[in-house]
Amino acid sequence: MMPPTPAQNGESPGSLAGRDADLQQMLTPEQRQQWQRDGYLVLPGFKPAAEVAAACARARALVEAFEPDASTSRFSTQDRSKLADAALLASAEQVRCFFEEEALDEAGRLRVPKAESINKIGHALHERDPVFTAFSHGPELAALARDLGLVQPQVWQSQIIFKQPRIGGVVDWHQDGSFFVTTPQTVTTFWFALEDATLDNGCLWVKPGGQRDALREQYVCDHATGTLSMRPLDRTPWPTTEGSVPLPAAAGTLVVFGGLLPHYSAPNRSARSRLAYTLHATCGTAAYAPENWLQRSPGFPVRGFL
Ligand SMILES: O=C(O)CCC(=O)C(=O)O
């Protein structure tokens, strides 16, 4: 799929240039240097407490309103081939809940209260849900994206990630570029802590400088059959916690990183949840791979932060 032109994106090239010029600079020269050197930035207090509280309340309300049925998928953070189902592909344009792997027993019955059973909700909250639409757009995010080098940003995906107390699963080392292949590589992750993320409840870990690694694998979708698979590309070993750094983050912190930066998060065996919200955006000027699982139909075009 070719990337949408600015006109398909609902914005004319002229208005984009004009809007960009109006945006404040968000990053200091030191932060720009760190972005180039390390491949990630931690921005404490990016979101005001009231917005964070509204997002948390909305996340809990979505779970409360959720009626599980036999078609509800588990999200395995380790074996992504288990996601090869219609629910994942349908969630590209909808708001769907996915169970934590350990939330269900052998017979598929809930082992924990529903409120603690959800691994994540995705993947079009930023378009379909009014609270998360407001959270995901605005001049601060647009200015930050511009400062990070995103040209004509296209926000493809949003996820609420719960990391539930005691059963929150590991998210193995990976690069987000595997899931949003563009030429050139442009995908950028915006990871918001909605609750305090600590070493105990499964904060992110990253490999500083790992944005210079090659892309190790590509998550490929055969859209004709709805089949998903991981294609190996490069044999560079994944990092370990030695040589990488944890990123504890207080609620309201935004962590940003590029698509080649390896990152992981440990299981949450603590009694505290670790709620986060993520957005993934690419440059509208880059070619978006037709094999990416997440595609949009013509009636639901991808758009930017404004
Ligand atoms: O929130 C987490 O634990 C992992 C998130 C992540 O890996 C991602 O957004 O790519």
The ligand as an SDF file (V2000), in Angstrom:
LIG
                    3D

 10  9  0  0  0  0  0  0  0  0999 V2000
    4.3760   -1.8270   27.7280 O   0  0  0  0  0  0  0  0  0  0  0  0
    5.0890   -2.8180   27.6000 C   0  0  0  0  0  0  0  0  0  0  0  0
    5.3190   -3.5730   28.5330 O   0  0  0  0  0  0  0  0  0  0  0  0
    5.7240   -3.1500   26.2720 C   0  0  0  0  0  0  0  0  0  0  0  0
    5.3520   -2.1920   25.2040 C   0  0  0  0  0  0  0  0  0  0  0  0
    6.0590   -2.4400   23.9330 C   0  0  0  0  0  0  0  0  0  0  0  0
    6.9290   -3.2540   23.8400 O   0  0  0  0  0  0  0  0  0  0  0  0
    5.7320   -1.6760   22.7600 C   0  0  0  0  0  0  0  0  0  0  0  0
    4.8650   -0.7950   22.8180 O   0  0  0  0  0  0  0  0  0  0  0  0
    6.3310   -1.9390   21.7000 O   0  0  0  0  0  0  0  0  0  0  0  0
  1  2  2  0
  2  3  1  0
  2  4  1  0
  4  5  1  0
  5  6  1  0
  6  7  2  0
  6  8  1  0
  8  9  2  0
  8 10  1  0
M  END
$$$$
